[in-house]
Amino acid sequence: MPKIFHASDLEMRKWSSAAPEEFSWLTSEKLSEIGGSKHLRFDVRSLDPGKFSFPYHFHHAAEELFIILSGWATLRSPRGFERVSQGDIIFFEEGASGAHQFRNEGDAPCVYVDIRTVFGIDVCEYPDSGKINVILAALQPHGGVFETSSRVDYFKGEEGVATRWPEKRDPSDP
């Protein structure tokens, strides 16, 4: 059954009390959960003048689509900086080519719909700060944030694996 969300009925709240002031913006109250969506997350965001959206980032296992409802902002992407405004639809593919961030350089809020795919787990990478965020659908928006400098070889710590097994095993033991 269709769910209609009227803009006048949306409850907007500050995204995160822990965020630095530059990232202070408002978001709707979990519209996708209220709507019963399984694979899409969607919210209305309101980015005040002088504020930034999320840190510059890209997703390894999610696509995003933004629809600008009112106002304008500057989009930072691998192509550089460009203005996006009311009526614009912006698609961000998976991977580094889909990196993005907004800054509202206008004098009125930039209001947009943020739609993204969710299939249980995503890895989000932040090139400016060298971080990786493991995002679990149940723990959005943060599952665990790690610095990329802590990356190690896949087999690190696996040396001597045979010492973890008994000398001889009876093949009839399960």
C-alpha positions in Angstrom: 0.0 0.0 0.0 1.4 3.4 -0.8 2.7 5.6 2.0 2.4 9.4 1.5 4.7 11.7 3.6 3.4 15.3 3.6 6.2 17.8 4.0 4.2 19.7 6.6 3.9 16.6 8.8 7.6 15.8 8.9 9.4 16.0 12.2 12.9 17.3 11.7 15.6 16.7 14.2 19.3 17.5 14.5 21.2 14.6 12.9 23.8 14.1 15.7 24.6 15.9 18.9 28.2 14.6 18.6 28.8 16.1 15.2 31.1 19.2 14.9 29.1 22.4 14.4 30.1 22.5 10.6 28.1 19.3 10.1 24.9 20.5 12.0 21.9 19.7 9.9 18.3 18.4 10.3 16.9 15.1 9.2 13.4 13.6 9.1 12.5 10.8 11.5 13.3 7.5 9.8 10.8 7.7 6.9 11.9 4.4 5.3 11.3 2.5 8.6 7.8 4.1 8.9 7.2 3.3 5.3 8.2 -0.3 5.7 11.0 -0.3 3.1 13.3 -3.3 2.9 16.1 -2.1 0.5 15.8 1.7 0.5 16.6 4.2 3.1 15.2 7.6 2.5 15.0 10.8 4.5 14.5 14.5 4.0 17.5 16.6 5.0 17.7 20.3 5.6 21.2 21.8 5.4 21.5 25.3 6.8 23.6 28.0 5.3 27.3 27.6 5.9 27.0 23.9 6.9 28.4 20.8 5.3 26.6 17.5 4.8 28.3 14.3 5.8 32.2 14.2 5.5 33.4 13.7 1.9 32.7 9.9 1.3 31.8 7.1 -1.0 30.1 3.7 -0.5 31.4 0.3 -1.5 27.9 -1.4 -1.4 25.3 1.3 -1.7 24.0 3.8 -4.3 22.5 7.1 -3.4 20.1 9.5 -5.1 19.5 13.1 -4.0 16.6 15.2 -5.1 16.9 18.9 -4.3 13.5 20.2 -3.1 14.5 23.8 -2.3 17.5 26.0 -2.0 20.9 25.2 -3.4 24.3 23.9 -2.4 27.7 23.3 -3.8 28.4 19.6 -4.6 32.0 18.3 -4.1 32.7 15.2 -6.2 35.6 13.7 -8.1 34.7 16.1 -11.0 35.3 19.1 -8.7 32.8 21.6 -7.4 29.4 22.5 -8.9 26.2 24.1 -7.9 23.0 22.0 -7.5 19.6 23.5 -6.9 15.9 23.0 -6.7 14.7 20.3 -9.1 18.2 18.7 -9.6 18.5 14.9 -9.2 22.0 13.7 -8.4 23.0 10.0 -8.6 26.0 8.6 -6.8 27.3 5.2 -7.9 29.2 2.8 -5.7 32.9 3.3 -5.4 35.3 6.2 -5.4 33.8 7.7 -8.5 30.6 8.3 -6.5 32.3 10.3 -3.7 30.3 13.3 -2.6 29.7 16.1 -0.1 27.5 19.2 0.0 28.1 22.6 1.4 25.3 25.1 1.6 26.8 28.4 0.4 23.4 30.0 0.0 21.4 32.1 2.4 18.5 29.7 2.9 18.3 26.0 3.9 19.0 23.5 1.1 16.3 20.8 1.5 16.7 17.5 -0.3 15.6 13.9 -0.3 18.4 11.4 0.4 17.6 7.9 -1.0 20.1 5.0 -0.7 20.1 1.3 -1.2 20.7 -0.9 1.9 21.3 -4.7 1.6 22.5 -5.4 5.2 26.1 -4.2 5.1 28.0 -1.4 3.5 31.5 0.0 3.8 31.9 3.7 3.5 35.2 5.3 2.9 36.3 8.9 3.9 39.3 9.9 1.7 39.9 13.2 3.5 40.3 11.7 6.9 41.5 8.2 6.0 38.7 6.3 7.6 36.5 3.3 6.8 33.0 2.9 8.3 31.5 -0.6 8.4 27.7 0.1 8.3 25.4 -2.6 9.4 21.7 -2.0 8.5 20.7 -2.6 12.1 23.3 -0.2 13.5 23.0 2.7 11.1 24.7 5.1 10.6 27.8 3.7 12.3 28.8 0.0 12.8 32.5 0.6 13.4 34.8 3.4 12.2 38.5 2.5 11.5 41.5 4.3 10.1 42.6 3.1 6.7 46.2 3.2 8.0 45.4 0.1 10.1 44.9 -2.1 7.0 46.9 -5.3 7.1 47.6 -8.2 4.9 44.8 -10.8 4.7 47.1 -13.6 6.2 48.6 -11.4 9.0 48.5 -13.4 12.2 47.7 -16.7 10.5 51.3 -18.0 10.6 51.6 -21.3 12.3 48.0 -22.4 11.6 49.0 -26.1 11.9 49.9 -25.5 15.6 46.2 -24.8 16.3 45.2 -28.3 15.2 45.8 -31.6 17.0 48.8 -33.7 15.7 46.6 -36.4 14.3 42.8 -36.6 13.9 40.7 -39.8 13.7 39.0 -39.5 10.3 35.8 -41.1 11.9 35.5 -38.1 14.4 33.0 -35.5 13.2 
